[in-house]
Amino acid sequence: MFVTESSKKQIAVVAGTRPEFIKMAPVIRSLRALIGESAVKVYSTGQHRSLMDQAIHSLHLKVDVDFDLMTHAQPAAEIQRRVISALDREFKSRRPDVVVVQGDTVSAFGGAMAGFLNNIPVAHVEAGLRSHDIGNPWPEEGLRQMIARIASVHFAPTEIAKKNLIDEGIAEERIRIVGNPGIDSLVATQALEGKSSVDHGSYDFEAGRPFALITMHRREALHGALDVFCENLKHIINKHTEFDFVWPLHPNPVVREIVERHFVSPLENLHFVTPLPYDEMAKVLPNARIVISDSGGMQEEAPYCGVPIIVMRDVTERPEIIDLGLGKLAGASGYSLLEDFEKLIANSADETAVEKWRDIQGRGRSAAKISESLLKYLNGAGLH
């Protein structure tokens, strides 16, 4: 064990969704390896129960306290109130020396606020991502900007993210560029032997046919954009019968109702499957010919695997993939979906651009940078 004065410190990590646990798992493991398991307490809010549990199981992660706050059709304001209240009580009874949050979820903002209100320093992983549109993605763009105002330590994934923070008045000495610990999880999971035995539906990923992988779940698409997307997608599916289109359908009942309404009549090359466990998705992703998605994590992972992506958003907080030619921005409704699809499948992803993206994302070494920097901060030595 790496023994320092910070061994006497206590670190609280707060998460509540599948993406948060995917990105924080390697950081948690690295911290526990350096200062001991008892010094790093992991709090789960249970914000997204089923998908979160799936990720925790796939990543073999130990959670210390599970608040299990999820309720059916919970309003964002209510889950926010419950997260802050639960963590406030916990931090008053067992005060940590730093609270670590990741990204831009209600759980991340709740963890940051609970730390701030108890005068506990907050460390923000994935700091500085910006779409510069407060309503898109909603509420994430607003939440991550507010976290930046109260965080003491900012672990930015990229140079652009660092610049965003500096432009907002964050002191440079409080920022360190560390890459993306989600890629640490991807690299480690893909290196594991064997394959998942979980039944994900009827599609055989080993059949050898080229397939497009689809994931859609954004809230801002649920008020009309997802309807238009489904109709635009139909044109591609009918035109490109040489492709299978595989769609792990998100459990959100509103998403399901919209999608099922548009695909009442089955299409031979469209396959709806249950959400893939994280370990299986990590193995399947490199074999996709193209990805169509509104997911932030998928924007990072698909190009890392050399798979081009059509981003189903009006704006993106990861402009590098567009600049590198590894993705296209088609809008939430997919106004340029067919054109973008045909451009991206016409050629393989440029390997030089893929390698550049891998460099930007940290090549699976981000968690070590974060944990070592955090321990330096706790020892009063600065981030760098």
N, C-alpha and C positions, 0 to 999 in steps of 0.2 A: 504494500500500500504506500502511496505517495503521501507522507506525513508532513503537514505544514500547520501553521497557526490556524488556518481555515478549517482544520479537522475539528476544531471546537465550535465552528459555525454551523448553523442550520439553514438549509436551502429548501424552500417550498416551491414545487413545480405544479402549476395549475393547468389542467386541460379538460376538454369535455367532448371533443369531436374526433372522428376518425383522422382527418388530416393533422390535427394537433398532435395526436399520439404517434402518428407515423413520423412526424418531424422531430418530436421531442424524445422518442425512444432512444436513439443513439446518444443524445446529450445526457439523458438520465443515466444510461449505462456507463458513460465515460466519467461522469461526476462520481458515481458510486464506486467505480474502480479506483479513483484517485483519493477519495476522502472517507469511504466507508458507506455502506448501505443505510445505516441509521441516521446519517447526516443529511440525507436527501429524501424528503418526504413528498410523495406524489399524491396530489388531490385530483380526483375526478368529479366533475360536476354532473356527469351523466347527461349532458345536453342532447346528444344524439345517441340513444341507447344501443340499438341493434348494430349499426355500422361501427360504432365505437368499440363495442365488445368484440366484434369480429377482428378489428385491428389489434386490440390488446392481446387477443389469443394468438394471432399470427405472429406477433412480435415478441411473444413470451415475456411480457412486461408485468412487473409487480406494481399494483396500485395500493397505496397505504390507506387512503380514506376515500370512499365512494359515497358522495352525497345523494346520488340517484335522484336528481331534481327534475328529470323530464316528466312532463304530463302530456296528455293528448291535446293536440292542437294548441299548444301553449303560445301566448303572445310573447313577442320579444321582450317587452317591458316587464312582464311578470317573471320570466326566467332570469332576466337581469337582476331584478330585485332579490330573488331567492339566492342567486349565486353570491351576490355581495353580502347578504345577511349571513349565509352559512359560513363564508370565509372570514367575515369579520369576527364572528364568535370564535372560530378556530384560532385565528391569529392573536386574539386577546388571551386565550388560554395557553397556547403554545406558540409563542412569538418566534418567527424565523428571522434570520439576518438579511435575507433577500428573497423576493418573490420573483419567480421566472415564469413569464407567459410567452406564448408564441402566436404570431399572426394577428388576426382581426375578428375573432368570433366574440359572441356575447360572453363566453367563458373567459376569454383572454382579457376583455375589458373589465369584467367583474373581478378577476384576480388582481389586475393592476389597480383598480379602484380600492379594493379591500386593503391592499398593501399601502397605497398612498394615504388612505384615511387613518391608518395606524402608524404612519410615519416610518414605514419600512421601505427601503430602496426596491425599485422594480427594475428588472432586467428584461428587455424585450427582444425576443428572437424573431427574425424576419422583419426587422424594423425598416421603414423607409419605402416600402412598396407604395406606389401612388398611381391612381388613374387620373387624378386631378379633376374628378367629377364626383361631387359629394353624394350623388344619388346612384352611382354606378361603379362598382357593385354596392348595393344597399343591403344591410347597413354597414358593411365591412369597411368601406372607404372612410366613413365618419369615425368608426370605432378605432381604426388604426391611427388616424390622425390624433384622436384624443389620447390614446395610449402614449404617443410620442411626447405629449405635453407633460406627462407626469412620470415618465420613466427616467431612471438615473443612468442606465446603461443601454446602449443601442447596438445590437448585433445585426448589421446590415448584410444582406446577401450579396449585393453587387455595388459597383461604383456608382451607378445611376441612383440606387437607393440611398447611398451615402450622400450624394449631392442633394437629393430631395430633402433630407433631414437638415443639412447645412442651410439650404435655402429657407427652411422654416425656422431658423434661428437656433438649432441644436449645436452646441459646441463640438468641434471636431474631435477633441480629446475624449469625448464620451461615446464615440462611435468606433467600431471596428468592423471591417469587412471580413466576413467569415465564410461566404458561400452558403449553401443550402443543406442543412442536416437531413432533409427529406431524401436527398440523393444518397446520403450515407445508408439510409434504410434500404433504398432501392438496390444499391450495389451489393450490400450484404445479403439481402434476400435472394437476389439473382444468383449469388455464388453458392447458395445452399443446394445440395443434391436432393433429388426426389421431386415429386409434384403433389399438389394438393389433392386430397381425396374427396373434397366437398362437392356435392352434386350442385351444379350451377344451372341446370336446365338442359335443353335438348341439343345444344350446339356442340359439335366435335371440333375443337380447335386444332386437332391433329390431322384433320381431313386433307389439308394441303391446298384448299382453295384460298385465293387472296381474300382478305376480309378487311372491312373498315370497322373500327371500334367507335361506338357512340356513347357519350355520357352527357346527361343534361339534368340540371337541378336548380339553377339560379332562381331566386325569388322574383327578380325583376322581369323574368321571362314569363311569369305566370298570368300576366294581365294582357295577353294577346300575342306576344312575340313567339311563344312556344307553339301556338296554333299555326301561325304563318310558317314557322320552321318545319313543322310536320308536313305541311303541304309542299314546301320546297324540297324536303327530303324525298318525298314520294317520286318526284321527277327524276332524281338521281338514281334511286333504287330501280325504277322501271327502265331507265336508259342504260344503266351499267349492270346488266345481268351477269357479267363475268365476275362480279364481286358479291360476296356475302356481306350483309350489314348486320353487325351483332350489337345489340343494345341491352346492356345490364340496366334494367329499369329501376330507378331510384324509388325507395319505399314511400316517399312523400305522397299521400293520397291525392293531392291536387295534381301533381305531375302525372300520376298514373291515370287519373280520370281524363285529362286532356289528351294524353297520348293514345289511350285506348279508344277514345272517341274518333280519332282520325284514322285509326288502323283497324276498323271493324272487319273489313275484308282482308284476309291474310295475303301477304306477298311472299312468294316462294323464297326469295333471297333475303328477307328480313327475319331476324331471329331475336326475339326477346328472351333474355335469360335473367336469372336472379342475380343480385349484386355479387360480384366476385370477391372472395376473401382477398385481403391485401397480398398475401404471398402468391396466390394464383394470378392476380392481375399483374404482378411484377414479372412473372414468367411469361404470360401471354403477350404483354405489351410489345416486346421487340419483334414479334412475329406479325403484328398488324402492318398492313400496307399504308394506312392512313388513319388518323384519329379525327373525329368530329366532336367537339366538347366545349362546354362553358366552364370547366373546372380549372381553378388556378393550379392545383397540383399537377394535373395532366399537361398543362402548358409547360411545366418544368420537366416532367418525366419523359413524355413522348419524344421531344427533340433530343434529350439525353440518350435515348435508345436509337436515335437515327430515324425516327418515324415522324414524318411531317404532320402538322396539326392545323385544322381549320378551327379558329377560335370563335365561338358563337357568342360574342359580346360586341358592344358598340365601341368599347375602349378596353385596353389591357394595361395592367401594371407591370407587365413583363415585355417591354417594347423590344428588347434585344432579339427575341426570337423572330419578330417581324423583320427587323433590320438585317438579320442574318439570312433571311429567306427560308427559314425553317417552318414558318407558319404564315397563315393568311387570316386577316381579321374580317369576318363575314357579316358582322352585325348580329344582334340577338335574334332577329327573325330570319337571318340567312339570305339577305337580299342578293349576295354574290356567291351563294353556296355552290351552285353548279359550276360556275366559271372557276372558282377557287379549287374545287375538287379536281377538275380536269387538268388544271395547271400543275397541281402538286403530284398527281399520279403519273404525269407525263415523264417525269424524271425522278431519279433517286435523290435523296437529300445529299447536299454537298458535304463531303466528309470534312473538309477544312472548317466549314461553318459548324458542323457537329462538334468537332474538337474544340473550337472556340467556346461553344456553349458549355461543354464539359469543364473547361477551365474556369469559366465564370461561375459555375455551380459548385466548384470546390472539389470535384472528383472523389467524393466520398470521405473527405477529411475535415469536414466542417465541425463535427461534434467535438473533436479534440481541441480545435481553436477556441470554440465557445467555452468549454469547461476550463481550459487553462487560463483564458482571459478572465473568466468569472472568479476563479480562485485568486488571481492577482488583484482584482478589484477588492475582494473581501479582505485581502492582506494590506490594502492601502497602497499598492504598488502601481496603480493605473492599469489600463487595458492592454497596452502594447508591450 
